[in-house]
């Protein structure tokens, strides 16, 4: 029992480093490095949520769930060097499912599971996992995640519906003046997915004239990425 507790403590001690490294790697490998909503940086969102939970005892997570999640993350990190085998993926899913079973509201475990399912092109499974996540919290970035997965699976109608639902939420935030910088970037990102590059650039110039060069330069830099093309409805 004591050895098990030491193992958990050891993993917990490395927990933040694990997640920071994963966030950094996802951001480096992701299509849109500064878009919070993109699945490649879903871990970044989840880390922020978990960090907030650490300061709120009502939302603190079971140490075993954290240890299981971080063990899966460790394997994912190894796969970037040696490749993801079926057995490694199965172990990751087992760890993440166990973490979710222990802590049904553990968002970071859902986010890591969705990311792995997407990378393995298990789009239907990823859609179901994202729906489960949305049942916990109907955050706009998760609606975008679901839209992206539908678009990748070939269901453009469902993709458009979820993009539109997220866009309405971001639009309200932007127009009410209460949007964070991440909300604003996500607003333009969903605008891009729905309406294409030309319309988005017009909206950027209209809604954010002071920062328009920053946003336009960013979207220009990623406009030819294959994944971005796949998840965009309007070219």
Secondary structure per residue as TSV (DSSP state, phi and psi in degrees):
chain	resnum	aa	ss	phi	psi
A	1	X	-	360.0	-44.7
A	2	X	H	-64.3	-38.6
A	3	X	H	-63.0	-40.3
A	4	X	H	-63.3	-42.3
A	5	X	H	-62.8	-37.8
A	6	X	H	-65.3	-39.6
A	7	X	H	-62.6	-44.3
A	8	X	H	-63.9	-43.8
A	9	X	H	-61.9	-38.5
A	10	X	H	-63.8	-44.5
A	11	X	H	-66.8	-41.9
A	12	X	H	-61.4	-38.0
A	13	X	H	-63.4	-29.7
A	14	X	H	-94.0	-2.1
A	15	X	H	-54.9	-52.6
A	16	X	H	-62.9	-41.9
A	17	X	H	-62.6	-41.9
A	18	X	H	-56.2	-53.2
A	19	X	H	-70.0	-33.9
A	20	X	H	-65.4	-40.4
A	21	X	H	-67.6	-41.9
A	22	X	H	-62.6	-45.0
A	23	X	H	-58.4	-43.4
A	24	X	H	-63.8	-44.2
A	25	X	H	-67.6	-42.9
A	26	X	H	-60.8	-41.1
A	27	X	H	-64.5	-39.1
A	28	X	H	-68.7	-35.2
A	29	X	H	-93.5	-14.8
A	30	X	S	-70.7	159.5
A	31	X	S	-68.7	-46.1
A	32	X	S	-123.2	93.4
A	33	X	T	-62.3	-26.7
A	34	X	T	-106.4	3.0
A	35	X	-	-88.8	112.2
A	36	X	T	-62.0	-30.5
A	37	X	T	-75.0	-17.9
A	38	X	S	-68.0	139.8
A	39	X	G	-61.1	-29.7
A	40	X	G	-63.0	-21.0
A	41	X	G	-118.4	24.2
A	42	X	H	-59.0	-32.5
A	43	X	H	-61.6	-33.4
A	44	X	H	-61.9	-43.8
A	45	X	H	-61.2	-46.6
A	46	X	H	-65.0	-38.4
A	47	X	H	-60.8	-41.8
A	48	X	H	-63.0	-41.6
A	49	X	H	-65.1	-40.6
A	50	X	H	-70.1	-35.1
A	51	X	H	-61.6	-41.8
A	52	X	H	-63.4	-37.0
A	53	X	H	-65.0	-30.8
A	54	X	H	-61.4	-26.9
A	55	X	T	-96.2	2.5
A	56	X	-	-127.0	107.0
A	57	X	G	-62.2	-25.8
A	58	X	G	-66.8	-24.8
A	59	X	G	-111.9	14.5
A	60	X	-	-69.2	148.9
A	61	X	-	-106.8	153.8
A	62	X	-	-62.4	131.6
A	63	X	H	-57.6	-34.8
A	64	X	H	-66.4	-38.8
A	65	X	H	-62.5	-42.6
A	66	X	H	-63.1	-43.0
A	67	X	H	-63.9	-41.1
A	68	X	H	-65.1	-44.9
A	69	X	H	-59.6	-46.3
A	70	X	H	-69.9	-27.5
A	71	X	H	-66.4	-40.0
A	72	X	H	-64.5	-42.5
A	73	X	H	-59.7	-40.3
A	74	X	H	-61.0	-41.6
A	75	X	H	-65.9	-41.3
A	76	X	H	-60.4	-41.0
A	77	X	H	-61.0	-42.7
A	78	X	H	-62.5	-36.6
A	79	X	H	-64.2	-25.3
A	80	X	H	-67.7	-22.8
A	81	X	H	-93.1	-38.3
A	82	X	H	-117.0	-5.0
A	83	X	-	94.9	149.5
A	84	X	-	-91.9	114.2
A	85	X	-	-88.8	165.5
A	86	X	H	-60.6	-41.2
A	87	X	H	-66.4	-38.8
A	88	X	H	-63.9	-42.8
A	89	X	H	-63.0	-42.5
A	90	X	H	-62.9	-39.1
A	91	X	H	-65.4	-43.2
A	92	X	H	-58.8	-47.0
A	93	X	H	-63.9	-38.2
A	94	X	H	-63.3	-44.0
A	95	X	H	-61.8	-47.2
A	96	X	H	-68.2	-40.4
A	97	X	H	-63.8	-38.1
A	98	X	H	-66.3	-40.6
A	99	X	H	-60.9	-42.8
A	100	X	H	-68.4	-36.8
A	101	X	H	-62.8	-39.6
A	102	X	H	-72.1	-42.8
A	103	X	-	-127.4	87.2
A	104	X	T	-59.8	-15.7
A	105	X	T	-107.4	20.0
A	106	X	-	-83.4	90.2
A	107	X	H	-60.4	-38.7
A	108	X	H	-61.6	-35.0
A	109	X	H	-69.1	-40.6
A	110	X	H	-60.0	-46.3
A	111	X	H	-61.1	-43.1
A	112	X	H	-66.8	-37.6
A	113	X	H	-65.2	-44.2
A	114	X	H	-60.9	-44.2
A	115	X	H	-61.2	-43.8
A	116	X	H	-66.1	-42.6
A	117	X	H	-61.4	-40.0
A	118	X	H	-66.2	-44.3
A	119	X	H	-62.6	-30.0
A	120	X	T	-88.3	4.4
A	121	X	T	62.0	29.5
A	122	X	-	-91.0	66.3
A	123	X	H	-65.1	-41.5
A	124	X	H	-63.7	-40.8
A	125	X	H	-64.6	-41.2
A	126	X	H	-64.7	-36.5
A	127	X	H	-61.6	-45.1
A	128	X	H	-64.7	-38.9
A	129	X	H	-66.2	-39.6
A	130	X	H	-66.5	-37.3
A	131	X	H	-62.2	-39.7
A	132	X	H	-63.6	-39.0
A	133	X	H	-65.2	-40.0
A	134	X	H	-67.1	-26.5
A	135	X	H	-69.1	-21.7
A	136	X	H	-85.5	-43.1
A	137	X	-	-152.5	118.9
A	138	X	-	-87.2	66.5
A	139	X	-	-84.3	145.0
A	140	X	H	-61.1	-32.9
A	141	X	H	-65.5	-28.2
A	142	X	H	-76.1	-32.3
A	143	X	H	-64.0	-39.8
A	144	X	H	-65.9	-43.1
A	145	X	H	-54.9	-45.7
A	146	X	H	-64.3	-41.3
A	147	X	H	-61.2	-42.3
A	148	X	H	-60.5	-43.5
A	149	X	H	-66.3	-40.1
A	150	X	H	-63.0	-41.7
A	151	X	H	-64.5	-41.0
A	152	X	H	-65.0	-30.1
A	153	X	H	-86.0	-4.8
A	154	X	T	97.3	4.2
A	155	X	-	-99.1	81.4
A	156	X	H	-66.2	-34.4
A	157	X	H	-62.0	-46.1
A	158	X	H	-68.8	-35.3
A	159	X	H	-61.4	-46.2
A	160	X	H	-61.7	-41.4
A	161	X	H	-59.9	-46.4
A	162	X	H	-71.5	-37.4
A	163	X	H	-59.7	-44.4
A	164	X	H	-63.7	-41.4
A	165	X	H	-61.0	-43.0
A	166	X	H	-68.3	-39.8
A	167	X	H	-62.2	-37.8
A	168	X	H	-62.0	-41.4
A	169	X	H	-65.8	-47.0
A	170	X	H	-66.0	-36.4
A	171	X	H	-61.7	-43.6
A	172	X	H	-61.5	-41.1
A	173	X	H	-66.1	-45.0
A	174	X	H	-65.4	-45.6
A	175	X	H	-75.4	-20.9
A	176	X	H	-86.1	-8.8
A	177	X	T	82.0	10.0
A	178	X	-	-106.1	11.7
A	179	X	-	-75.0	138.4
A	180	X	-	-78.3	172.3
A	181	X	H	-61.8	-35.5
A	182	X	H	-66.8	-40.7
A	183	X	H	-60.1	-42.8
A	184	X	H	-65.3	-43.5
A	185	X	H	-63.3	-41.5
A	186	X	H	-66.2	-36.4
A	187	X	H	-57.8	-49.3
A	188	X	H	-68.8	-31.4
A	189	X	H	-64.6	-45.7
A	190	X	H	-69.1	-35.9
A	191	X	H	-56.1	-42.9
A	192	X	H	-63.4	-46.0
A	193	X	H	-61.1	-39.5
A	194	X	H	-83.0	-43.7
A	195	X	H	-114.9	-5.5
A	196	X	H	87.3	172.9
A	197	X	H	-63.6	-47.8
A	198	X	H	-62.0	-48.5
A	199	X	H	-65.1	-39.5
A	200	X	H	-62.8	-41.1
A	201	X	H	-64.0	-36.8
A	202	X	H	-64.0	-42.3
A	203	X	H	-66.9	-37.4
A	204	X	H	-61.1	-46.4
A	205	X	H	-64.6	-32.6
A	206	X	H	-78.9	-43.5
A	207	X	H	-92.6	-23.8
A	208	X	-	-138.5	61.8
A	209	X	T	-60.4	-31.6
A	210	X	T	-70.7	-30.7
A	211	X	T	-114.1	15.2
A	212	X	H	-61.6	-37.6
A	213	X	H	-62.9	-38.5
A	214	X	H	-62.4	-50.4
A	215	X	H	-66.7	-43.9
A	216	X	H	-64.5	-42.6
A	217	X	H	-60.1	-40.4
A	218	X	H	-63.9	-50.1
A	219	X	H	-67.2	-31.9
A	220	X	H	-63.6	-37.1
A	221	X	H	-69.8	-22.6
A	222	X	H	-113.0	1.7
A	223	X	T	-63.0	-24.7
A	224	X	T	-98.6	7.1
A	225	X	-	-69.3	133.3
A	226	X	H	-58.0	-40.7
A	227	X	H	-67.5	-40.2
A	228	X	H	-60.2	-39.5
A	229	X	H	-62.8	-38.4
A	230	X	H	-68.8	-34.9
A	231	X	H	-95.6	1.8
A	232	X	-	-95.5	128.0
A	233	X	S	-78.7	-47.2
A	234	X	-	-102.4	121.6
A	235	X	-	-60.7	360.0
